């Protein structure tokens, strides 16, 4: 996945707790102002997009989405 291509993103992912990930507020784009936890409930497919397709530099956003996706498995 895109997340694991970056060692910085991988490090962020390893340090994030589930509660941290759920509380992370999306800082830009269509879902700006929502938390990753809210997005998980409203549009879970968007989390997959943040992990696999998001090409921005926000590793916290990518990692938070991955933490929630992994927890849902």
Gaussian input, Z-matrix of N, CA and C with variables (Angstrom, degrees):
# hf/3-21g

backbone

0 1
 N
 C     1     B1
 C     2     B2     1     A1
 N     3     B3     2     A2     1     D1
 C     4     B4     3     A3     2     D2
 C     5     B5     4     A4     3     D3
 N     6     B6     5     A5     4     D4
 C     7     B7     6     A6     5     D5
 C     8     B8     7     A7     6     D6
 N     9     B9     8     A8     7     D7
 C    10    B10     9     A9     8     D8
 C    11    B11    10    A10     9     D9
 N    12    B12    11    A11    10    D10
 C    13    B13    12    A12    11    D11
 C    14    B14    13    A13    12    D12
 N    15    B15    14    A14    13    D13
 C    16    B16    15    A15    14    D14
 C    17    B17    16    A16    15    D15
 N    18    B18    17    A17    16    D16
 C    19    B19    18    A18    17    D17
 C    20    B20    19    A19    18    D18
 N    21    B21    20    A20    19    D19
 C    22    B22    21    A21    20    D20
 C    23    B23    22    A22    21    D21
 N    24    B24    23    A23    22    D22
 C    25    B25    24    A24    23    D23
 C    26    B26    25    A25    24    D24
 N    27    B27    26    A26    25    D25
 C    28    B28    27    A27    26    D26
 C    29    B29    28    A28    27    D27
 N    30    B30    29    A29    28    D28
 C    31    B31    30    A30    29    D29
 C    32    B32    31    A31    30    D30
 N    33    B33    32    A32    31    D31
 C    34    B34    33    A33    32    D32
 C    35    B35    34    A34    33    D33
 N    36    B36    35    A35    34    D34
 C    37    B37    36    A36    35    D35
 C    38    B38    37    A37    36    D36
 N    39    B39    38    A38    37    D37
 C    40    B40    39    A39    38    D38
 C    41    B41    40    A40    39    D39
 N    42    B42    41    A41    40    D40
 C    43    B43    42    A42    41    D41
 C    44    B44    43    A43    42    D42
 N    45    B45    44    A44    43    D43
 C    46    B46    45    A45    44    D44
 C    47    B47    46    A46    45    D45
 N    48    B48    47    A47    46    D46
 C    49    B49    48    A48    47    D47
 C    50    B50    49    A49    48    D48
 N    51    B51    50    A50    49    D49
 C    52    B52    51    A51    50    D50
 C    53    B53    52    A52    51    D51
 N    54    B54    53    A53    52    D52
 C    55    B55    54    A54    53    D53
 C    56    B56    55    A55    54    D54
 N    57    B57    56    A56    55    D55
 C    58    B58    57    A57    56    D56
 C    59    B59    58    A58    57    D57
 N    60    B60    59    A59    58    D58
 C    61    B61    60    A60    59    D59
 C    62    B62    61    A61    60    D60
 N    63    B63    62    A62    61    D61
 C    64    B64    63    A63    62    D62
 C    65    B65    64    A64    63    D63
 N    66    B66    65    A65    64    D64
 C    67    B67    66    A66    65    D65
 C    68    B68    67    A67    66    D66
 N    69    B69    68    A68    67    D67
 C    70    B70    69    A69    68    D68
 C    71    B71    70    A70    69    D69
 N    72    B72    71    A71    70    D70
 C    73    B73    72    A72    71    D71
 C    74    B74    73    A73    72    D72
 N    75    B75    74    A74    73    D73
 C    76    B76    75    A75    74    D74
 C    77    B77    76    A76    75    D75
 N    78    B78    77    A77    76    D76
 C    79    B79    78    A78    77    D77
 C    80    B80    79    A79    78    D78
 N    81    B81    80    A80    79    D79
 C    82    B82    81    A81    80    D80
 C    83    B83    82    A82    81    D81
 N    84    B84    83    A83    82    D82
 C    85    B85    84    A84    83    D83
 C    86    B86    85    A85    84    D84
 N    87    B87    86    A86    85    D85
 C    88    B88    87    A87    86    D86
 C    89    B89    88    A88    87    D87
 N    90    B90    89    A89    88    D88
 C    91    B91    90    A90    89    D89
 C    92    B92    91    A91    90    D90
 N    93    B93    92    A92    91    D91
 C    94    B94    93    A93    92    D92
 C    95    B95    94    A94    93    D93
 N    96    B96    95    A95    94    D94
 C    97    B97    96    A96    95    D95
 C    98    B98    97    A97    96    D96
 N    99    B99    98    A98    97    D97
 C   100   B100    99    A99    98    D98
 C   101   B101   100   A100    99    D99
 N   102   B102   101   A101   100   D100
 C   103   B103   102   A102   101   D101
 C   104   B104   103   A103   102   D102
 N   105   B105   104   A104   103   D103
 C   106   B106   105   A105   104   D104
 C   107   B107   106   A106   105   D105
 N   108   B108   107   A107   106   D106
 C   109   B109   108   A108   107   D107
 C   110   B110   109   A109   108   D108
 N   111   B111   110   A110   109   D109
 C   112   B112   111   A111   110   D110
 C   113   B113   112   A112   111   D111
 N   114   B114   113   A113   112   D112
 C   115   B115   114   A114   113   D113
 C   116   B116   115   A115   114   D114
 N   117   B117   116   A116   115   D115
 C   118   B118   117   A117   116   D116
 C   119   B119   118   A118   117   D117
 N   120   B120   119   A119   118   D118
 C   121   B121   120   A120   119   D119
 C   122   B122   121   A121   120   D120
 N   123   B123   122   A122   121   D121
 C   124   B124   123   A123   122   D122
 C   125   B125   124   A124   123   D123
 N   126   B126   125   A125   124   D124
 C   127   B127   126   A126   125   D125
 C   128   B128   127   A127   126   D126
 N   129   B129   128   A128   127   D127
 C   130   B130   129   A129   128   D128
 C   131   B131   130   A130   129   D129
 N   132   B132   131   A131   130   D130
 C   133   B133   132   A132   131   D131
 C   134   B134   133   A133   132   D132
 N   135   B135   134   A134   133   D133
 C   136   B136   135   A135   134   D134
 C   137   B137   136   A136   135   D135
 N   138   B138   137   A137   136   D136
 C   139   B139   138   A138   137   D137
 C   140   B140   139   A139   138   D138
 N   141   B141   140   A140   139   D139
 C   142   B142   141   A141   140   D140
 C   143   B143   142   A142   141   D141
 N   144   B144   143   A143   142   D142
 C   145   B145   144   A144   143   D143
 C   146   B146   145   A145   144   D144
 N   147   B147   146   A146   145   D145
 C   148   B148   147   A147   146   D146
 C   149   B149   148   A148   147   D147
 N   150   B150   149   A149   148   D148
 C   151   B151   150   A150   149   D149
 C   152   B152   151   A151   150   D150
 N   153   B153   152   A152   151   D151
 C   154   B154   153   A153   152   D152
 C   155   B155   154   A154   153   D153
 N   156   B156   155   A155   154   D154
 C   157   B157   156   A156   155   D155
 C   158   B158   157   A157   156   D156
 N   159   B159   158   A158   157   D157
 C   160   B160   159   A159   158   D158
 C   161   B161   160   A160   159   D159
 N   162   B162   161   A161   160   D160
 C   163   B163   162   A162   161   D161
 C   164   B164   163   A163   162   D162
 N   165   B165   164   A164   163   D163
 C   166   B166   165   A165   164   D164
 C   167   B167   166   A166   165   D165
 N   168   B168   167   A167   166   D166
 C   169   B169   168   A168   167   D167
 C   170   B170   169   A169   168   D168
 N   171   B171   170   A170   169   D169
 C   172   B172   171   A171   170   D170
 C   173   B173   172   A172   171   D171
 N   174   B174   173   A173   172   D172
 C   175   B175   174   A174   173   D173
 C   176   B176   175   A175   174   D174
 N   177   B177   176   A176   175   D175
 C   178   B178   177   A177   176   D176
 C   179   B179   178   A178   177   D177
 N   180   B180   179   A179   178   D178
 C   181   B181   180   A180   179   D179
 C   182   B182   181   A181   180   D180
 N   183   B183   182   A182   181   D181
 C   184   B184   183   A183   182   D182
 C   185   B185   184   A184   183   D183
 N   186   B186   185   A185   184   D184
 C   187   B187   186   A186   185   D185
 C   188   B188   187   A187   186   D186
 N   189   B189   188   A188   187   D187
 C   190   B190   189   A189   188   D188
 C   191   B191   190   A190   189   D189
 N   192   B192   191   A191   190   D190
 C   193   B193   192   A192   191   D191
 C   194   B194   193   A193   192   D192
 N   195   B195   194   A194   193   D193
 C   196   B196   195   A195   194   D194
 C   197   B197   196   A196   195   D195
 N   198   B198   197   A197   196   D196
 C   199   B199   198   A198   197   D197
 C   200   B200   199   A199   198   D198
 N   201   B201   200   A200   199   D199
 C   202   B202   201   A201   200   D200
 C   203   B203   202   A202   201   D201
 N   204   B204   203   A203   202   D202
 C   205   B205   204   A204   203   D203
 C   206   B206   205   A205   204   D204
 N   207   B207   206   A206   205   D205
 C   208   B208   207   A207   206   D206
 C   209   B209   208   A208   207   D207
 N   210   B210   209   A209   208   D208
 C   211   B211   210   A210   209   D209
 C   212   B212   211   A211   210   D210
 N   213   B213   212   A212   211   D211
 C   214   B214   213   A213   212   D212
 C   215   B215   214   A214   213   D213
 N   216   B216   215   A215   214   D214
 C   217   B217   216   A216   215   D215
 C   218   B218   217   A217   216   D216

   B1=1.4594
   B2=1.5233
   B3=1.2962
   B4=1.4613
   B5=1.5224
   B6=1.3227
   B7=1.4641
   B8=1.5199
   B9=1.2848
   B10=1.4496
   B11=1.5322
   B12=1.3250
   B13=1.4660
   B14=1.5182
   B15=1.2976
   B16=1.4605
   B17=1.5174
   B18=1.3181
   B19=1.4670
   B20=1.5211
   B21=1.3383
   B22=1.4619
   B23=1.5239
   B24=1.3258
   B25=1.4602
   B26=1.5215
   B27=1.3050
   B28=1.4600
   B29=1.5249
   B30=1.3228
   B31=1.4615
   B32=1.5244
   B33=1.3349
   B34=1.4664
   B35=1.5200
   B36=1.3253
   B37=1.4587
   B38=1.5294
   B39=1.3011
   B40=1.4741
   B41=1.5214
   B42=1.3407
   B43=1.4680
   B44=1.5272
   B45=1.3118
   B46=1.4644
   B47=1.5201
   B48=1.3324
   B49=1.4586
   B50=1.5187
   B51=1.3140
   B52=1.4601
   B53=1.5254
   B54=1.3278
   B55=1.4708
   B56=1.5318
   B57=1.3302
   B58=1.4697
   B59=1.5249
   B60=1.3218
   B61=1.4639
   B62=1.5236
   B63=1.3239
   B64=1.4667
   B65=1.5223
   B66=1.3267
   B67=1.4653
   B68=1.5324
   B69=1.3294
   B70=1.4613
   B71=1.5322
   B72=1.3269
   B73=1.4623
   B74=1.5279
   B75=1.3092
   B76=1.4640
   B77=1.5334
   B78=1.3318
   B79=1.4652
   B80=1.5345
   B81=1.3293
   B82=1.4628
   B83=1.5150
   B84=1.3218
   B85=1.4526
   B86=1.5130
   B87=1.3141
   B88=1.4624
   B89=1.5256
   B90=1.3304
   B91=1.4717
   B92=1.5272
   B93=1.3150
   B94=1.4620
   B95=1.5251
   B96=1.3518
   B97=1.4576
   B98=1.5189
   B99=1.3175
   B100=1.4712
   B101=1.5215
   B102=1.3148
   B103=1.4613
   B104=1.5243
   B105=1.3161
   B106=1.4651
   B107=1.5307
   B108=1.3337
   B109=1.4654
   B110=1.5238
   B111=1.3357
   B112=1.4680
   B113=1.5227
   B114=1.3152
   B115=1.4554
   B116=1.5231
   B117=1.3166
   B118=1.4641
   B119=1.5265
   B120=1.3173
   B121=1.4645
   B122=1.5265
   B123=1.3276
   B124=1.4627
   B125=1.5244
   B126=1.3099
   B127=1.4654
   B128=1.5288
   B129=1.3246
   B130=1.4649
   B131=1.5294
   B132=1.3210
   B133=1.4650
   B134=1.5283
   B135=1.3196
   B136=1.4660
   B137=1.5245
   B138=1.3272
   B139=1.4670
   B140=1.5239
   B141=1.3248
   B142=1.4660
   B143=1.5222
   B144=1.3273
   B145=1.4606
   B146=1.5266
   B147=1.3368
   B148=1.4705
   B149=1.5305
   B150=1.3170
   B151=1.4637
   B152=1.5304
   B153=1.3212
   B154=1.4677
   B155=1.5252
   B156=1.3284
   B157=1.4622
   B158=1.5290
   B159=1.3129
   B160=1.4623
   B161=1.5251
   B162=1.3301
   B163=1.4633
   B164=1.5248
   B165=1.3221
   B166=1.4598
   B167=1.5168
   B168=1.3203
   B169=1.4692
   B170=1.5217
   B171=1.3278
   B172=1.4571
   B173=1.5327
   B174=1.3267
   B175=1.4622
   B176=1.5278
   B177=1.3336
   B178=1.4706
   B179=1.5240
   B180=1.3061
   B181=1.4613
   B182=1.5252
   B183=1.3098
   B184=1.4643
   B185=1.5311
   B186=1.3200
   B187=1.4631
   B188=1.5277
   B189=1.3294
   B190=1.4702
   B191=1.5181
   B192=1.3225
   B193=1.4656
   B194=1.5284
   B195=1.3116
   B196=1.4682
   B197=1.5204
   B198=1.3056
   B199=1.4680
   B200=1.5286
   B201=1.3338
   B202=1.4641
   B203=1.5157
   B204=1.3120
   B205=1.4658
   B206=1.5271
   B207=1.3208
   B208=1.4590
   B209=1.5233
   B210=1.3336
   B211=1.4701
   B212=1.5348
   B213=1.3254
   B214=1.4655
   B215=1.5290
   B216=1.3081
   B217=1.4781
   B218=1.5043
   A1=110.23
   A2=115.81
   A3=121.79
   A4=110.61
   A5=116.71
   A6=121.16
   A7=111.16
   A8=116.95
   A9=119.54
   A10=112.71
   A11=118.24
   A12=120.86
   A13=111.15
   A14=117.16
   A15=120.90
   A16=109.69
   A17=116.37
   A18=118.35
   A19=110.60
   A20=117.87
   A21=120.61
   A22=110.24
   A23=117.56
   A24=121.45
   A25=110.58
   A26=116.36
   A27=120.98
   A28=110.68
   A29=117.28
   A30=121.54
   A31=111.40
   A32=116.62
   A33=121.07
   A34=109.58
   A35=116.96
   A36=122.12
   A37=110.81
   A38=117.17
   A39=121.65
   A40=112.23
   A41=116.90
   A42=120.23
   A43=113.40
   A44=118.30
   A45=120.09
   A46=111.64
   A47=115.45
   A48=119.91
   A49=108.20
   A50=116.61
   A51=121.12
   A52=110.40
   A53=116.89
   A54=119.92
   A55=111.74
   A56=116.83
   A57=120.50
   A58=110.16
   A59=115.49
   A60=120.51
   A61=111.20
   A62=117.26
   A63=121.11
   A64=111.44
   A65=116.88
   A66=121.75
   A67=113.19
   A68=117.71
   A69=120.22
   A70=109.72
   A71=116.80
   A72=122.39
   A73=109.42
   A74=115.63
   A75=121.72
   A76=108.32
   A77=117.64
   A78=120.60
   A79=116.02
   A80=117.26
   A81=117.99
   A82=110.60
   A83=115.04
   A84=120.34
   A85=113.89
   A86=114.75
   A87=122.88
   A88=112.72
   A89=117.08
   A90=121.48
   A91=112.77
   A92=117.42
   A93=121.97
   A94=110.94
   A95=115.56
   A96=121.39
   A97=114.00
   A98=117.86
   A99=120.81
   A100=108.77
   A101=115.58
   A102=118.61
   A103=108.44
   A104=115.04
   A105=119.75
   A106=109.50
   A107=116.90
   A108=120.49
   A109=112.00
   A110=117.18
   A111=120.58
   A112=110.46
   A113=116.32
   A114=120.30
   A115=111.29
   A116=116.21
   A117=121.34
   A118=110.80
   A119=116.41
   A120=121.05
   A121=112.08
   A122=116.87
   A123=121.44
   A124=113.47
   A125=117.05
   A126=120.63
   A127=109.85
   A128=116.95
   A129=120.42
   A130=113.85
   A131=117.47
   A132=119.38
   A133=111.85
   A134=117.28
   A135=120.36
   A136=110.72
   A137=117.52
   A138=120.04
   A139=110.17
   A140=115.79
   A141=120.19
   A142=110.02
   A143=116.51
   A144=119.80
   A145=110.44
   A146=117.31
   A147=119.86
   A148=111.08
   A149=117.63
   A150=120.63
   A151=111.34
   A152=117.32
   A153=120.85
   A154=115.36
   A155=118.27
   A156=119.64
   A157=115.09
   A158=117.29
   A159=120.39
   A160=109.10
   A161=116.78
   A162=119.96
   A163=113.02
   A164=116.67
   A165=120.24
   A166=112.11
   A167=114.86
   A168=120.71
   A169=113.31
   A170=118.27
   A171=121.07
   A172=110.52
   A173=115.30
   A174=120.12
   A175=112.38
   A176=117.60
   A177=119.98
   A178=110.86
   A179=116.70
   A180=121.57
   A181=110.55
   A182=116.47
   A183=121.27
   A184=110.79
   A185=116.58
   A186=120.71
   A187=111.35
   A188=117.66
   A189=120.30
   A190=110.70
   A191=116.97
   A192=120.45
   A193=110.33
   A194=117.25
   A195=120.70
   A196=111.42
   A197=117.82
   A198=120.87
   A199=109.82
   A200=117.16
   A201=119.82
   A202=112.68
   A203=117.28
   A204=119.88
   A205=111.12
   A206=116.33
   A207=120.24
   A208=111.77
   A209=116.69
   A210=120.91
   A211=110.80
   A212=116.26
   A213=120.34
   A214=112.93
   A215=117.04
   A216=120.69
   A217=112.21
   D1=165.59
   D2=179.62
   D3=-58.27
   D4=-39.53
   D5=-176.32
   D6=-55.79
   D7=-45.94
   D8=-172.50
   D9=-80.01
   D10=-5.10
   D11=175.42
   D12=-72.56
   D13=-20.34
   D14=-178.25
   D15=-112.26
   D16=122.92
   D17=179.67
   D18=-64.80
   D19=-33.13
   D20=178.13
   D21=-63.62
   D22=-42.86
   D23=178.71
   D24=-65.17
   D25=-40.01
   D26=178.66
   D27=-62.27
   D28=-41.90
   D29=178.13
   D30=-63.32
   D31=-42.56
   D32=178.14
   D33=-61.38
   D34=-45.32
   D35=-179.84
   D36=-57.16
   D37=-45.49
   D38=-177.22
   D39=-63.58
   D40=-27.59
   D41=-177.02
   D42=-91.03
   D43=-12.70
   D44=-175.27
   D45=-83.38
   D46=132.12
   D47=172.69
   D48=-87.42
   D49=165.55
   D50=177.94
   D51=-61.14
   D52=-41.74
   D53=179.38
   D54=-64.85
   D55=-40.13
   D56=176.30
   D57=-60.22
   D58=-45.65
   D59=-177.83
   D60=-63.27
   D61=-44.72
   D62=-179.59
   D63=-61.45
   D64=-34.94
   D65=-175.08
   D66=-85.74
   D67=-9.45
   D68=-176.51
   D69=-63.88
   D70=126.88
   D71=-179.04
   D72=-92.80
   D73=125.47
   D74=-179.66
   D75=-67.35
   D76=121.25
   D77=-170.93
   D78=-87.92
   D79=-7.64
   D80=-176.57
   D81=-156.60
   D82=171.29
   D83=173.88
   D84=81.70
   D85=-166.42
   D86=-174.83
   D87=-59.04
   D88=-36.19
   D89=-176.16
   D90=-99.15
   D91=16.37
   D92=-179.53
   D93=-51.43
   D94=132.52
   D95=178.33
   D96=93.83
   D97=-17.96
   D98=176.08
   D99=-85.33
   D100=154.30
   D101=173.00
   D102=-87.40
   D103=160.01
   D104=176.15
   D105=-61.24
   D106=-34.68
   D107=177.51
   D108=-62.98
   D109=-42.03
   D110=176.87
   D111=-64.35
   D112=-42.17
   D113=-179.90
   D114=-64.05
   D115=-36.11
   D116=178.02
   D117=-58.97
   D118=-38.26
   D119=179.85
   D120=-78.90
   D121=-39.60
   D122=-173.89
   D123=-83.40
   D124=-39.40
   D125=-176.31
   D126=-151.70
   D127=76.28
   D128=-176.64
   D129=-57.04
   D130=-29.92
   D131=-179.39
   D132=-64.10
   D133=-24.16
   D134=177.93
   D135=-66.04
   D136=-30.83
   D137=177.61
   D138=-63.54
   D139=-41.69
   D140=178.05
   D141=-60.87
   D142=-39.89
   D143=179.05
   D144=-62.91
   D145=-43.60
   D146=-179.90
   D147=-62.42
   D148=-34.55
   D149=-179.82
   D150=-77.43
   D151=-45.74
   D152=-171.07
   D153=-94.41
   D154=-27.94
   D155=-170.62
   D156=-121.17
   D157=-20.70
   D158=-179.01
   D159=-62.31
   D160=127.45
   D161=-176.70
   D162=-113.53
   D163=10.09
   D164=179.03
   D165=-74.60
   D166=-179.47
   D167=-175.55
   D168=-94.62
   D169=2.88
   D170=-175.70
   D171=-82.86
   D172=90.95
   D173=-179.28
   D174=-68.67
   D175=-28.39
   D176=177.69
   D177=-64.04
   D178=-42.86
   D179=179.06
   D180=-62.59
   D181=-48.70
   D182=179.95
   D183=-61.53
   D184=-43.89
   D185=-178.31
   D186=-67.31
   D187=-41.42
   D188=179.39
   D189=-61.43
   D190=-42.03
   D191=178.08
   D192=-62.41
   D193=-41.73
   D194=-179.42
   D195=-67.43
   D196=-39.49
   D197=178.16
   D198=-58.13
   D199=-46.33
   D200=179.68
   D201=-67.52
   D202=-40.57
   D203=177.43
   D204=-61.63
   D205=-43.71
   D206=179.75
   D207=-65.40
   D208=-35.80
   D209=179.64
   D210=-68.50
   D211=-27.80
   D212=-177.92
   D213=-79.59
   D214=-13.16
   D215=-177.96
   D216=-71.69

